[in-house]
Amino acid sequence: MTEPKTAAAMEWSDSFVLGYPAMDHTHQEFVACVAALQRADDADLPVRLQAFADHAMAHFQQEERWMTETDFPAAQCHADEHAAVLKSVREVQALLAERGDVGVVRQLVQALVDWFPGHADYLDASLSHWMAKRSYGGAPVVLRRGVASPASN
């Protein structure tokens, strides 16, 4: 049995806060699931991968429900990204079950770590702003501790 990678696990930070509390909470769960996958040893990968798959299904269904309920203009593009992630997760689960291929699970986890910040910054932030504007009449105010703004770089 091999041990998990020694690289630091993904952590929640204020850089992920979008200002729509329900979405931020779901994103904290996403980060925790990915971190659990990163820390898992090979024997625990099937259980951790299933937990991530369950989370991702509920997470993406929740966002897609919000998009439908609020007539979000970029809903299809956003849903297409969700579908691609879920397809990859199912393919990796199959490879793990059929061949015991833990390497492909580790590759998926790294792809999720790389994918999430951009997805959250663009597609999820747009949805968060859209929902806040429709609910409250304006974009959310987001205060981030210790995160440099693009203007200060």
Backbone as CSV, one residue per row, in Angstrom:
resi,resn,N_x,N_y,N_z,CA_x,CA_y,CA_z,C_x,C_y,C_z
1,MET,0.844,-1.177,0.000,0.000,0.000,0.000,0.887,1.238,0.000
2,THR,0.575,2.175,-0.884,1.346,3.405,-0.916,0.641,4.474,-0.109
3,GLU,1.415,5.392,0.348,0.872,6.498,1.135,0.432,7.616,0.197
4,PRO,-0.435,8.481,0.676,-0.872,9.601,-0.149,0.279,10.552,-0.425
5,LYS,0.100,11.409,-1.413,1.095,12.418,-1.724,1.366,13.262,-0.486
6,THR,2.578,13.754,-0.360,2.929,14.555,0.801,2.671,16.040,0.575
7,ALA,2.260,16.444,-0.608,1.948,17.849,-0.859,0.814,18.278,0.063
8,ALA,0.816,19.550,0.384,-0.226,20.074,1.278,-1.601,19.858,0.663
9,ALA,-2.530,19.465,1.511,-3.904,19.253,1.062,-4.567,20.595,0.781
10,MET,-5.526,20.572,-0.116,-6.298,21.760,-0.445,-6.961,22.275,0.829
11,GLU,-6.953,23.581,1.009,-7.559,24.185,2.192,-8.508,25.291,1.769
12,TRP,-9.564,25.463,2.564,-10.485,26.570,2.355,-9.754,27.864,2.694
13,SER,-9.968,28.880,1.878,-9.416,30.196,2.189,-10.425,31.261,1.771
14,ASP,-10.226,32.447,2.267,-11.106,33.549,1.917,-11.097,33.845,0.424
15,SER,-10.086,33.406,-0.281,-10.045,33.646,-1.727,-11.183,32.929,-2.450
16,PHE,-11.774,31.925,-1.796,-12.891,31.188,-2.398,-14.259,31.790,-2.067
17,VAL,-14.320,32.744,-1.128,-15.600,33.313,-0.698,-16.218,34.114,-1.839
18,LEU,-17.503,33.809,-2.113,-18.217,34.496,-3.192,-19.327,35.410,-2.680
19,GLY,-19.691,35.275,-1.429,-20.672,36.171,-0.846,-22.109,35.700,-0.891
20,TYR,-22.331,34.492,-1.358,-23.661,33.892,-1.300,-23.516,32.733,-0.317
21,PRO,-23.977,32.901,0.932,-23.640,31.946,2.004,-23.901,30.480,1.692
22,ALA,-25.012,30.147,1.077,-25.289,28.734,0.778,-24.255,28.166,-0.189
23,MET,-23.861,28.970,-1.169,-22.846,28.519,-2.123,-21.487,28.407,-1.444
24,ASP,-21.154,29.392,-0.626,-19.872,29.329,0.085,-19.798,28.092,0.976
25,HIS,-20.891,27.765,1.642,-20.922,26.564,2.492,-20.694,25.296,1.656
26,THR,-21.366,25.205,0.529,-21.197,24.042,-0.351,-19.769,23.961,-0.869
27,HIS,-19.186,25.102,-1.169,-17.803,25.110,-1.650,-16.826,24.700,-0.552
28,GLN,-17.131,25.057,0.698,-16.286,24.586,1.803,-16.329,23.055,1.878
29,GLU,-17.507,22.489,1.677,-17.636,21.026,1.666,-16.854,20.424,0.505
30,PHE,-16.909,21.057,-0.661,-16.151,20.591,-1.830,-14.665,20.524,-1.483
31,VAL,-14.141,21.615,-0.939,-12.716,21.669,-0.581,-12.379,20.582,0.441
32,ALA,-13.247,20.368,1.413,-13.001,19.321,2.423,-12.979,17.931,1.784
33,CYS,-13.876,17.689,0.839,-13.895,16.377,0.151,-12.634,16.157,-0.670
34,VAL,-12.188,17.197,-1.369,-10.959,17.082,-2.159,-9.770,16.859,-1.231
35,ALA,-9.715,17.602,-0.136,-8.616,17.436,0.820,-8.597,16.027,1.396
36,ALA,-9.772,15.475,1.669,-9.846,14.103,2.191,-9.308,13.115,1.153
37,LEU,-9.599,13.354,-0.109,-9.042,12.508,-1.174,-7.522,12.643,-1.232
38,GLN,-7.030,13.851,-1.101,-5.584,14.066,-1.146,-4.873,13.347,-0.001
39,ARG,-5.493,13.334,1.164,-4.863,12.731,2.344,-5.080,11.222,2.426
40,ALA,-6.004,10.695,1.655,-6.360,9.275,1.767,-5.221,8.367,1.321
41,ASP,-5.060,7.260,2.044,-4.138,6.257,1.537,-4.892,5.431,0.488
42,ASP,-4.173,4.608,-0.229,-4.760,3.882,-1.356,-5.981,3.058,-0.956
43,ALA,-5.934,2.435,0.213,-7.043,1.586,0.641,-8.320,2.392,0.878
44,ASP,-8.180,3.648,1.250,-9.342,4.496,1.527,-9.873,5.233,0.293
45,LEU,-9.151,5.167,-0.807,-9.554,5.934,-1.989,-10.961,5.608,-2.501
46,PRO,-11.369,4.331,-2.577,-12.725,4.077,-3.090,-13.818,4.756,-2.258
47,VAL,-13.694,4.704,-0.942,-14.696,5.320,-0.072,-14.653,6.837,-0.205
48,ARG,-13.462,7.404,-0.218,-13.319,8.861,-0.339,-13.797,9.348,-1.705
49,LEU,-13.514,8.574,-2.747,-13.959,8.959,-4.088,-15.477,8.909,-4.182
50,GLN,-16.097,7.916,-3.555,-17.562,7.851,-3.548,-18.145,9.022,-2.773
51,ALA,-17.520,9.380,-1.659,-17.994,10.534,-0.881,-17.894,11.804,-1.717
52,PHE,-16.802,11.942,-2.470,-16.680,13.111,-3.341,-17.753,13.074,-4.427
53,ALA,-17.963,11.915,-5.030,-18.974,11.800,-6.094,-20.351,12.180,-5.568
54,ASP,-20.689,11.707,-4.370,-21.981,12.045,-3.763,-22.089,13.549,-3.531
55,HIS,-21.011,14.127,-3.008,-21.008,15.572,-2.781,-21.172,16.320,-4.109
56,ALA,-20.386,15.942,-5.103,-20.408,16.656,-6.387,-21.794,16.599,-7.031
57,MET,-22.441,15.441,-6.963,-23.799,15.331,-7.522,-24.742,16.311,-6.833
58,ALA,-24.752,16.323,-5.514,-25.644,17.216,-4.766,-25.267,18.683,-4.992
59,HIS,-23.989,18.963,-4.977,-23.461,20.316,-5.172,-23.896,20.858,-6.534
60,PHE,-23.657,20.075,-7.573,-23.966,20.540,-8.922,-25.473,20.627,-9.147
61,GLN,-26.228,19.691,-8.584,-27.695,19.760,-8.698,-28.224,21.017,-8.012
62,GLN,-27.650,21.350,-6.869,-28.065,22.558,-6.151,-27.819,23.796,-7.015
63,GLU,-26.627,23.920,-7.575,-26.320,25.086,-8.409,-27.200,25.116,-9.655
64,GLU,-27.435,23.967,-10.250,-28.265,23.932,-11.458,-29.721,24.263,-11.132
65,ARG,-30.173,23.884,-9.967,-31.516,24.261,-9.520,-31.593,25.786,-9.355
66,TRP,-30.569,26.385,-8.742,-30.527,27.840,-8.606,-30.548,28.517,-9.972
67,MET,-29.787,27.967,-10.907,-29.735,28.566,-12.246,-31.099,28.518,-12.914
68,THR,-31.780,27.395,-12.781,-33.118,27.247,-13.373,-34.101,28.201,-12.705
69,GLU,-34.090,28.223,-11.375,-35.041,29.051,-10.628,-34.861,30.546,-10.882
70,THR,-33.644,30.964,-11.229,-33.368,32.392,-11.404,-33.139,32.789,-12.863
71,ASP,-33.351,31.848,-13.794,-33.137,32.128,-15.218,-31.727,32.657,-15.497
72,PHE,-30.742,32.010,-14.912,-29.342,32.412,-15.081,-28.927,32.284,-16.543
73,PRO,-28.419,33.365,-17.153,-28.123,33.343,-18.596,-27.065,32.332,-19.038
74,ALA,-26.062,32.083,-18.216,-24.970,31.183,-18.610,-25.169,29.775,-18.053
75,ALA,-26.418,29.383,-17.845,-26.702,28.102,-17.203,-26.132,26.914,-17.973
76,GLN,-26.260,26.896,-19.281,-25.823,25.723,-20.042,-24.314,25.541,-19.976
77,CYS,-23.580,26.617,-20.120,-22.116,26.540,-20.032,-21.699,26.020,-18.658
78,HIS,-22.326,26.526,-17.632,-22.026,26.134,-16.264,-22.369,24.652,-16.048
79,ALA,-23.549,24.255,-16.486,-23.976,22.856,-16.340,-23.079,21.920,-17.137
80,ASP,-22.606,22.369,-18.300,-21.706,21.544,-19.110,-20.405,21.239,-18.361
81,GLU,-19.889,22.230,-17.635,-18.675,21.976,-16.834,-18.962,20.954,-15.741
82,HIS,-20.107,21.096,-15.092,-20.477,20.126,-14.065,-20.552,18.722,-14.659
83,ALA,-21.196,18.604,-15.805,-21.351,17.294,-16.450,-19.988,16.687,-16.788
84,ALA,-19.058,17.515,-17.245,-17.724,17.012,-17.579,-17.003,16.486,-16.342
85,VAL,-17.136,17.197,-15.226,-16.500,16.740,-13.985,-17.115,15.415,-13.541
86,LEU,-18.436,15.340,-13.552,-19.096,14.096,-13.126,-18.744,12.924,-14.035
87,LYS,-18.629,13.181,-15.328,-18.229,12.123,-16.273,-16.830,11.615,-15.923
88,SER,-15.927,12.534,-15.648,-14.568,12.136,-15.275,-14.562,11.332,-13.981
89,VAL,-15.356,11.761,-13.006,-15.422,11.034,-11.737,-15.923,9.612,-11.968
90,ARG,-16.979,9.461,-12.758,-17.510,8.108,-13.041,-16.474,7.246,-13.764
91,GLU,-15.762,7.828,-14.718,-14.735,7.072,-15.443,-13.617,6.625,-14.500
92,VAL,-13.207,7.510,-13.613,-12.145,7.175,-12.660,-12.633,6.117,-11.673
93,GLN,-13.878,6.226,-11.224,-14.427,5.191,-10.336,-14.401,3.834,-11.028
94,ALA,-14.728,3.793,-12.296,-14.720,2.527,-13.037,-13.303,1.974,-13.145
95,LEU,-12.340,2.822,-13.451,-10.952,2.363,-13.547,-10.432,1.872,-12.203
96,LEU,-10.834,2.541,-11.146,-10.415,2.107,-9.821,-11.036,0.749,-9.482
97,ALA,-12.319,0.582,-9.791,-13.004,-0.683,-9.485,-12.484,-1.832,-10.345
98,GLU,-12.257,-1.568,-11.626,-11.855,-2.631,-12.558,-10.387,-2.997,-12.446
99,ARG,-9.532,-1.997,-12.260,-8.086,-2.236,-12.316,-7.335,-1.892,-11.035
100,GLY,-8.055,-1.277,-10.093,-7.365,-0.828,-8.887,-6.397,0.303,-9.167
101,ASP,-6.681,1.095,-10.190,-5.775,2.152,-10.655,-5.861,3.379,-9.752
102,VAL,-5.022,3.394,-8.714,-5.030,4.533,-7.795,-4.364,5.754,-8.412
103,GLY,-3.466,5.529,-9.361,-2.785,6.649,-10.014,-3.754,7.572,-10.722
104,VAL,-4.764,6.988,-11.371,-5.731,7.811,-12.077,-6.597,8.596,-11.091
105,VAL,-6.809,8.054,-9.900,-7.542,8.797,-8.867,-6.714,10.003,-8.439
106,ARG,-5.437,9.791,-8.214,-4.548,10.898,-7.818,-4.518,11.975,-8.909
107,GLN,-4.539,11.565,-10.167,-4.565,12.540,-11.273,-5.869,13.328,-11.264
108,LEU,-6.980,12.651,-11.037,-8.274,13.328,-10.949,-8.266,14.344,-9.817
109,VAL,-7.752,13.946,-8.672,-7.731,14.853,-7.519,-6.930,16.108,-7.857
110,GLN,-5.784,15.940,-8.500,-4.988,17.117,-8.864,-5.735,17.970,-9.888
111,ALA,-6.435,17.339,-10.809,-7.233,18.089,-11.790,-8.333,18.884,-11.091
112,LEU,-8.946,18.316,-10.060,-9.975,19.035,-9.300,-9.382,20.239,-8.571
113,VAL,-8.200,20.044,-7.980,-7.503,21.140,-7.295,-7.214,22.266,-8.288
114,ASP,-6.804,21.910,-9.484,-6.482,22.908,-10.507,-7.733,23.569,-11.081
115,TRP,-8.818,22.801,-11.215,-10.051,23.271,-11.856,-10.873,24.189,-10.964
116,PHE,-11.005,23.844,-9.702,-11.964,24.529,-8.843,-11.775,26.042,-8.737
117,PRO,-10.570,26.555,-8.500,-10.457,28.014,-8.338,-10.969,28.799,-9.558
118,GLY,-10.649,28.357,-10.744,-11.111,29.055,-11.940,-12.607,28.943,-12.115
119,HIS,-13.149,27.756,-11.866,-14.591,27.557,-11.976,-15.313,28.458,-10.976
120,ALA,-14.821,28.491,-9.756,-15.450,29.322,-8.726,-15.310,30.806,-9.047
121,ASP,-14.137,31.222,-9.498,-13.896,32.641,-9.785,-14.748,33.169,-10.932
122,TYR,-15.055,32.334,-11.888,-15.777,32.816,-13.063,-17.236,32.375,-13.059
123,LEU,-17.484,31.111,-13.201,-18.863,30.648,-13.343,-19.647,30.746,-12.041
124,ASP,-19.063,30.296,-10.939,-19.789,30.365,-9.674,-19.926,31.799,-9.178
125,ALA,-18.891,32.612,-9.367,-18.997,34.023,-8.958,-20.091,34.724,-9.751
126,SER,-20.199,34.417,-11.026,-21.271,35.023,-11.839,-22.638,34.610,-11.324
127,LEU,-22.784,33.334,-10.992,-24.050,32.853,-10.457,-24.337,33.493,-9.096
128,SER,-23.339,33.583,-8.247,-23.498,34.203,-6.936,-23.963,35.654,-7.080
129,HIS,-23.327,36.388,-7.956,-23.704,37.793,-8.180,-25.117,37.890,-8.745
130,TRP,-25.441,37.009,-9.681,-26.766,36.998,-10.292,-27.846,36.765,-9.239
131,MET,-27.618,35.765,-8.391,-28.621,35.447,-7.375,-28.728,36.563,-6.338
132,ALA,-27.594,37.136,-5.942,-27.634,38.231,-4.969,-28.348,39.441,-5.554
133,LYS,-28.080,39.741,-6.801,-28.730,40.889,-7.433,-30.239,40.676,-7.506
134,ARG,-30.641,39.464,-7.871,-32.081,39.164,-7.969,-32.747,39.150,-6.587
135,SER,-32.013,38.683,-5.591,-32.583,38.584,-4.248,-32.520,39.904,-3.473
136,TYR,-31.405,40.623,-3.621,-31.163,41.783,-2.772,-30.998,43.088,-3.538
137,GLY,-30.998,43.032,-4.856,-30.878,44.242,-5.648,-29.457,44.688,-5.937
138,GLY,-28.461,43.900,-5.555,-27.072,44.264,-5.829,-26.145,43.096,-5.626
139,ALA,-24.911,43.266,-6.090,-23.901,42.223,-5.939,-23.507,42.096,-4.472
140,PRO,-23.073,40.904,-4.057,-22.658,40.727,-2.661,-21.378,41.507,-2.369
141,VAL,-21.246,41.943,-1.144,-20.010,42.559,-0.677,-19.203,41.432,-0.043
142,VAL,-17.993,41.235,-0.522,-17.154,40.149,-0.039,-15.897,40.746,0.581
143,LEU,-15.686,40.458,1.848,-14.482,40.879,2.547,-13.591,39.661,2.702
144,ARG,-12.372,39.783,2.236,-11.427,38.663,2.300,-10.234,39.063,3.139
145,ARG,-9.950,38.243,4.133,-8.819,38.507,5.026,-7.532,38.053,4.378
146,GLY,-6.563,38.939,4.311,-5.230,38.568,3.865,-5.141,38.153,2.409
147,VAL,-6.090,38.545,1.577,-6.045,38.199,0.159,-5.856,39.503,-0.602
148,ALA,-4.777,39.586,-1.356,-4.498,40.787,-2.119,-5.489,40.924,-3.259
149,SER,-5.953,42.106,-3.487,-6.858,42.346,-4.609,-6.026,42.483,-5.872
150,PRO,-6.627,42.211,-7.056,-5.873,42.341,-8.305,-5.309,43.740,-8.489
151,ALA,-5.987,44.774,-7.996,-5.529,46.141,-8.153,-4.253,46.411,-7.336
152,SER,-4.033,45.645,-6.271,-2.860,45.891,-5.424,-1.627,45.130,-5.874
153,ASN,-1.773,44.287,-6.889,-0.623,43.513,-7.388,0.169,44.290,-8.387
